[in-house]
Amino acid sequence: MNFLHVEYLVAIMAFVILYLLYYVYTKDTTYTKNIRSVATVVEELNREVFYLRKKLDETQKSVKDSPSPQRMSDEEIYQEIERTVYDMVQPLSQGLKQLQENLQIIDTQIDSRISALENGVKQISIPTSIHGNDDEKIISLYKRGVSLESISRELHISKPEVEFVLKINKIK
């Protein structure tokens, strides 16, 4: 009868482990998706910086080449470029901030779920012995030098059960 309880316990622990593996897999895919979206945003930023530099070079060249009487000073050009870049980068910056907040929320949710799972696993208790009255017999026979196979045959229990009792009692 107690052997059935151990089988149920092992089945429950196997289910918990499988659930944890599934949970980690799904979270890994979520993180991978988020990382890809961040990489896409960074790529877009790099592309935008490239076009802005190109536009800056063209603007500087046209300013140098044009003999207009209302020529802008270098400081004015710098301020105009700075305003343009800020206007173009601002939406991307806000998108990155939102993405970071979402990642923090997901991280908090994962931490709370892992904590709940850990608490649930801690509540599952492993029995201290499989056959309570056989513990003393197993320990006594083992201390007398009887092999694990012989103890197993004599008490009609499996060898892993004998090893389990010895490990629980810190003998082997």
Steps between C-alpha positions, in 0.01 A plus 500: 500500500781741587669413172197642315537825693862521390394439139243778528761728654746422222227561239410834660866603515543399134197711409640798693836464326332475158291806579811693605674398176197614299487827693871568443462416129206740456678778686813441294298546181349819643844637586631402158209683337567809711871491422421479130273803525775693683746398229257625234468834678878531529537419132245768414687748720827420324334545162351831612839620629655408164239703310536791741877504452453488126250784518737697724785457254277610213373799699851606599616467142207702367554770767868528408424507128215751509610862493191625680525822699301347789747227572442314828777483753645167600324525837163556333557205272593287797186604691278433197650155455462430869130594488442285192676200651312541827166512315587184308643304794237595758234244384761225491618593848146486633453160333814370668385629839164327456676179398722522809196549724331199340812290559506605866134405538566161339803448725292579808230257387756228439655554843162476671406186305832333575458591866151348501631184333786474748257533790277234344793262455615562857159388625544159340666292764707191431430217744780426744468130430316267270418225750527649846551174685756373244741789558657347806528161329666655194746699711578202724559263209714756314716565808553122531645503148206350314494611133227727367371222271467260794319758713268569209416129453460431870262792567322472163572859398693643207870581512434873435266502803779353714744763368241772564457399865877490549539843339217651704663374816840624375662159516599465137 
